[in-house]
Amino acid sequence: MVIGGGTSGALQARMKGGGNVIIATPIPTMPYSLFVSSKIKEPRQLKGGKVAVSRYGSASDFAMRFILAGLGLDPNKDVTIMQIGNQPSRFAALSSGAVDGTVIEIPNTLLARRLGFVQLADASSLGLAYPHNSLTTTDAFIRAEPETVMNFTRAFVDAIAYYKNHKAESVQMIKEFLSVKEDALAEEAYDYFSRITPQKPYPSVEGLRTVLNEIAKSDPAAKNAKPEHFMDSTFVRRLDESGYIDGLYKK
């Protein structure tokens, strides 16, 4: 069995004795951007202001704090972080002037720009290493079905290559998946994820360390855990070293 999804739960399960292990990370950062009201032109103008996240401890909260720090602001002192709720609620708060900024997910970044909000930064451009989405299996399944895991990983890198090499077809699939009618919204998503998704989706030691540091806030045992214990790069590495992945991108 191989599943795709968030990474934190897999790491916490392994810490409690589960066999969960990360074999690939196709989305190695958080797809969030910080948007502010049009009156704000540079980060220092946020000092003393209010910014919105869905709730404390959420992905949007983590991304907000990372982006603020990356812009030279102290998220604990320079701004007031408010729990506003879902993305439409945060949009409304920003539009009404109740807050000065919020984090927006792709592809709603396009809608934010249309409304006149200003993008100060996005998490990926500031170097956030965080496995937002990973492929997870178990040690036992790898031992029992190594060829199945290999075939799944091969199919997955095939899919990444298809996505990157076939924009028109991928945009159409995004429209269907997100249930949006507008090409521009789907293209916003395509362009962003095409940029951040690696051709070779190795699990990231740095990214897993970031997740473990977050888990350590509630579970101190995670502080000294080694990221390598939670990952197995064997299958991506075999495809890489054999030249298979490079061959997918040759004209």
N, C-alpha and C positions, 0 to 999 in steps of 0.2 A: 504494500500500500504506500502510495506517495500522495501527499496533499500539498496544496498551495495555500498560503495565508500568512497571517501575522507571525512574527518571530518570537515575541516575548513569551507567549504561552508555551511554545515548544521548549524554550530554555528553562522556564519554571518547572515544567513537567520533568525534564531531565534532572534538575536539581533535587527533585523529590524521588528519584529512583527510576523514572521512566526511561525508555530507550530512545526517545526522540533525538533525531540528529538532522542538522541542516546540510543538504547536499548541493544547493544552488541558491543564489540570490539575484533574481531578475530586476528587482527595484531596490537599489542600494541606498536610497535617500528618501526623505519625506517630501511628497508633492505639495508643499505649502509655500505660498508667497505672502509677504507682508504688504498689505495695501493700507494707505492712509488717506485722509481727506485732502482735497486739492490745495488747501492752504499750507500744507506741510510739504516742503521741497527737499529737506535733508534731515537725516536722523536726529540731529541735536534738537530740532524743533519739537520732537516728541517728549522731551523732558518735561515732567510735570503733568503729562497728559494721561489719558485712559486708553487702554487697548482691550480688545475682547477675545476670549477663547470660549470653547464650548463649556468646559468645566476644568477645574484644577486637577492635574494629574493625567489629563487626556493627551492624545497625540497632538492636538492643536496647541495645548499649553506647552508641551515640550518644544514643539517647533517655534512657537512664539519666543520662548526664553532663549533658545539657541540663536535665532535671528537677531534678537535685540542685542545679545552679547556680541555677536559677530559684527554688529554695526557700532560697537563701542559704547553701548548703553548697559547699565546695570538693571536687569529686570526686577530686582527686589527693591531698588531705591529710586530709579529715574522715572518709572511709570507705575500706574496702578493697573493691575491686571484684573479684569472683571469676568465673571462667569455669565455668559449671555445665552448660551444654548446653541442650537444648530445653525447652519450656515445662513439660511434665510433670516433668522433672528439677528445674526451678527451684521448682515447686510443692512437690515433696517436700523440697527443701532448706529452704524456708521453714517447712513444716509441722513438720519435725524440729528446727528451731531452729539449723540449721547456718548459716543466714544470717538477717539481720534484715529484708531487703526484696528485692524483685525487680520487674521491669517485666512487666506482663501485657497481652496484646493483647485487643482486643474480639473475640468476646463473652465470653471466659473471665473477664473482670472480674466477671461475675455469679457464676461459680463461686467466685472468690476471696472475694467478700463473704459467700457462703453458708458458707464455711469459717471465717469470723470474722476474716479479714484486713482491715486498715484501708487505705483509699485515701487517700494524702496529696495526690496531684495527678495530672493527666494532661497530656500534652504540649501538647494543643491549648489547654487553659485557661491555660497559661503562655505562649501566643503563639508556639509553634514553627512557623515557616514552612519547611516542607520538603515538596517535591512527592513524596509517597510513591508516587503513581501518576499517570502522565501519558499523553497520546496523542502518539505520535511518528510522523512521516513523514519524507520527505526533500525537499530543495530541488528535486531533479530531478522527483519525482512531483508536487509542487505546480505546477511549470512545465508539465508534460505533461498533468496531469489536475486542473486547479483546481476544476472543477465536481464531480468525484468527492469531492475533499477537503471541499468545501462541503457536499455532501449528507451525507457521513459525519458531519461536525460537527453539522449540523442534527439528524440522527437521534440523535446522542448527547445533545444538550441536551433533545430530546424524551424520551429515556429517563430523564434526571435528573428531569424534571418528573413523569413517570409515577411514578417511585419516591417522590418527595416527596408526591404527591397521592393515592396509592393504597396506604395502609399495609397493609391486609389482604392484598392481592395480592403486595406486595413481601415481606412476612414469609413467605408461603408459598414464594416463589422462593428466599429466603435459606435456608429449611429444606432445600430440595432441593439447593441449591448446597453448603451446608456439611455436608450429610448429618446433620442433627440432627432429633430428633423433638419436642423441647420448644419450644413457642411462646415461652416466656420468653427462651430463648437467642437466638432469631431476632429477637425484639423488642429485646433489648439491642443487637444489631448494627444493626438498623434505626434505632433512636433516635439512636445515636451518629453513624452515617454520614449520616443525614438532616440532622443538625445541622451537620456539618463540610463537607459537599459543597456548593459554591456553585451557585446557579442559573446563574451566568455563569462558567464554568470557565476564566477567563483564566490563561495561564501567569504565574507570579509572578517578578518580578525578584528580590525578596528571597529567595524560596525557592530559586531557581537559584543565587544567590550563596552560600547556605548549603551547597548541594551542592558547588559549586566550591571552597569553603574546605576541605571534607572531602577532595576529590580532591587539593588542593594539598599535603596531608600526604605524599603519595607522588609527586606530579607537580607540582613548583614552578611549572610554566608556567600552571597553573590559577589561581594567585594573582592574576595581572593580567588574566585573561580577563574579558570583559564579558558579563554574563548575557544581554543583548539579542542577542548573536551566536548564541545557542542556542535562540531562540524566535521564533515567528511568530504574533502575536495576530490576524492579519487576519480569520480565519474566525469566531472568537467575536465579534470587534468588529462585523463586518457584521450578524450576527444580533442583537446587542445594539442597535446604533444604528438598526436597522430597526424595532425594537419587537417583533420576533418572540419573543424569550425572555420579555419581560414578558407577552405575550399568553398564554403557556402557563399562567400563574398567575392569570389573571383568572377569577373564579367565573362 
